[in-house]
Amino acid sequence: MAWQSLKVRTDERHAERLSDALLELGALSAGIEDADAGTEREQPVFGEPGEPPPGVWRHSVVSALFPADADIAAVMAELDASLELGLGRDWSVEALEETDWVRLTQSQFDPIPISPRLWIVPSWHTAPDPGAINLQLDPGLAFGTGGHPTTRLCLQWLDEHIRGGETVLDYGCGSGILAIAAAKLGAGKTVGIDIDPQAILSSRQNAAMNGVEIDFFLPDEAPALLADIVIANILTNPLKVLAPLLAGSTRPGGRLVLSGILAPQAGDVLAVYRAWFDIDVYREDDGWVCLGGSRMDLGRDAKQQSD
């Protein structure tokens, strides 16, 4: 099915009335856009947290979608007569051909090589290397499809360091990709934690699609765990806040992997975590860094100092 896209230029006083009127005249959908978007006159309309938004744009474009057989000229004539806006010819219409949006979206996601033996492969693709460890993952609502440098860095660390049988905690699991990778690389008990219920749901679905058994929890529901490997791909400020929790979840001698950190922020994160870990930059990719280190046995150190 084809459609017609109508765009009408107006101002902030009339944009919402115009949008509502187009819906009443048969539009399938209607929305308001900034007429100056992409120029130096582009105007943000969202207020600060706790403040009401300032309204719609001073110069607006109302976009409406109509069926292909709609008489747009008649619609505009009726609209102008009822609202008395004097719109004249300040509008345009464009034919939109039917599009297979699913196929178009899928075409934007190709298999991603992480290492010679590790790939991220969307479900609609054939694995480029059937003999590799292929993580089947489709774009979804939760963060983490393997395309972002922070995710790639963590996957590369897991690929290089998993030996088999390790207990792994993925904190801030998102799509579950890191926990799933750890399990497919040979880790033992693997747990994922996230504050977002949608992330937990997505992670469970992705684990099932990949044929691995992983426990995913919201933070308040997670059991106590002392892991051989703790991995957290979040952002700098949350990582700094979570330092005591992540340190307490890593066994003495266990490994910690942190990402979601811009290169200039690495020093701040390292300064926090060096209270518990012998840790440094593992690798950098496109301005993002991944940190890796080992949990120090602080109890043993304290005993040696007292002796």
N, C-alpha and C positions, 0 to 999 in steps of 0.2 A: 504494500500500500504506500502511495506517495502522499506528501503533505505540502502545505504552503506555510512559509514562515513570514509573518508580518512584523515589521519593525516600525514603530512610531516614535518620533522625537517629541519630547515635551519637557516640562519643568517640574520642580519639586512640588508645586502646588497641585498639579493635576495627575501625577504619575499613578498614584494608587487608585483614584477614581477611574482612570482610563483602563487600568488593568482589570478592575472589577467589571467594568462595562463590556470589555471584550469577551470575558468569560460568559456574561449574560447573552451575548450575541453569537454564541456558538463556538468560541475558541476552546480547544481541547486542553490547553494550558496557557499560562501567561506569567511573565516575570518582568522584573525591572532591573536594568543594568545602567552602569555609569557611561554616559555618552562620551566622556573624556578619558575613558580607560586607555592606558598605554601612552598618554601624553603627560606633559608637565602639569596639566590642569586636573589630573586624576585626583579624586576626592575620597578619602576614607570616610566611612560613615559609622564605624563601630567605636563606641565610647570606651573609656577605661573601665576595668572591673568595678562593679558597684555603681556605675553611672549609666543612665539611660542612653541608648544610641541617639545620635543627633537627627536621624530621619533618613529620607532617601536623598539621592544625588541632586545637586542643583540643576545640572543638565542630565536628563535621563532619556533612556530608550526603553520603551515598553515592547517586549517581544511576545508574540502570541503564535500558537500553532493551530492551523485550521486544516480541515480535510481538503483534498485536492480539488473537489468540485465546489468549494465555497466561493461565493461571489464577493470578493474582497472589496471591490469598489462600492458595492451596495452596503456592505458592513460599515465602511468608512463614512459613507454619506449619512447613514442612520446614526452613527456614533457622533458625528459632528453636529447633526441637528439636535440630538438629545442633550449633549453636554455643552454645546455652543463654545467649543474651544478654538474655533478658527484654524483647524489643522491644515487645511488646504492640501498641498501635495507634499507635506513634510512627513512622508511615510514611504516605505518600499516593501515589496513582496518578492520572495524567492521560492522557487520550487525545490522541494527536498525529495530526492528519490529514495525508494525503500533501501534500507541498509541492514545488512546482517551484523548487528552490533556485537553479537557473541563472537563471530568469526573475526571481526575487526579488532576486538579487544585481545583475543587469543594471538593474533598475528604480532602483537607488540611484545610478547613474552617468548623468548627462545630458551633452549637449554643453556645453563650457565656452568662453565667448567670452573671448579674450585681448585683442583689439583689433577694430575694425570689419572688418579683413580677415583675421584669424587666429583659427582655432577649433581646439579639441581635440574630436574626435568619436569616441566608441566605435564599434566596427565594426558593432554591431547597430542603430545609429541612422542615420537619413537626415540628411545635413548640412543644418543650417538655412539656410545660404547656399552653394549649390553653386558660386558664383563666387568664394568666398573661398579662402584657403590653408587647407585642412583637414588637420590632422594626425590620422591614424587611430591611436588608441592605446587599448588595453584594460588594465584593472587586472591586475597580475601580481605576480610575486615581487620584482621590482626597483622601487626607489623612483622616483617621478616620473610622475604621471598628469596634471599640470596643475592639480590642485585646490588644492595647497598654495601659500600666498603666495610662498614663496621661488622656486618654479618659475615662477609667473605673472610675478614681477618680472623674472626672467632672460629669459623669452619676450618680455616687453614691450620690454626693452632690445634684443634681437635684431631685433624687428620695426621698431624705430625707427632702428637703426644699420647693418644689413646693406645694403650698396650693390650687391654683386654681385662674385663672383670672389675674395673673401677666403679665406685659409687659416684654418681654425678648429680649435681644440683644445678639446674638452669633457672636463675632468679630473674624474673621479668621475661618470661618465655615467649610472649607474643604469639607467633604462629606455631611455636614448638619446634622450629627448625633445628635449633642447636641441640636440644635434648634428643630429637629423632636422629640427628647425625651421630651423636655420641653412641646411641644404642646400636645403630647400624655399623658403626666402626668397631663394635665389640665391647662397649662398656657393660657393666653389670647393672645393679639397681640404679634407675634413673628417675629423677623427680623434677617436675617443672612447677614454678610458682609465678603467678601474675595477679595484679590487683584488678584486672578487667575480666568480668565473667565471660565476655565474648571471646577473649583470648583463650580462656580455659576450654571453651567449647570448640574453638577452631583447632587448638592443639590436640585435643582428644580425637577429633575427626581426622586430622593429618596423621597422627600416630597410627590410627586404624588403617588408613589408606596405605601406609608404609609397612604394615605388618609387624609393628614393634609394640611392646607393652611398656607403657610409661605412666606413672601416676602424676596427674596435674591437680593443683590445689590453688584456691585463694589463700592469701597469707594467714588468715585466722584459722583456716582449716588444716594447714600443713602440719604434719608430725615433725617432732624434733629429728634432726638429721646431722650427722657429722660425716661430711663427704670427702672423698679423695680428690675430687675436682669440683670447684665451684666456678661457674661462669655467669657473668652478668653483662649483657649488652643493653645498656640503658642510656643515660646521659650523665654529664659530669656532676651536676648538683645532687641528683638522687644518689649517685654512687658515693659521694662523700658522706651523705647522711646515713647510708646503709652500711658504712664501713664496719661498725661493731657487729652488726648482725651477720654480715658475710664472713667476717673473721671468726665469729663464733660457730659458723656452720662448716668451717674447714678444719679437718683434723691436722694436728702437728705433722709437718712434712708434706701435707697435701698441697695441691696446686690451685692457684687463683688466676682467672682470666677476666679482664675487664675491657670493655670497649664502649663505643658511643662517645668517645672523647676526641675533641679537636686537638690537633698537635700543640697549639699554644697553652692548652689547659692541662696537659699531661703532668707538668711539674706539680700543680696543685693537688692532683689526685694521688700522685706518688708520695707526696709529703704526708698525706693522711694515712695511707695504707702501710707505710714503712714502720708504723708503730707495731704491726703484727707480721708483716711479710718482708721477705727479701725479694723485692719486685723492681722491674724495670720495663722499658719499652720493648715489646716483642717485635712489632712491625708497624710500618706506616703505609697508608694507602689513600691517595688523593686527599691529603690534609687531615685524615682521621688516624688515630693510633689505637693499638691494642696493647694492653699491659699484661705481663705474665710474671708470676712469681710463686714462691713457696712459703708456706706458713711456718713461722719460727716457733720452736718449742720454748715459750716464754717461762714456763714453770721450771724447766731444766736449767735455763739461763739464770733464773733467780736463785735456784738452789746452789749453782756453782759459785755465784757471787757471795752467798752467805757462808759457803765453806771457805 
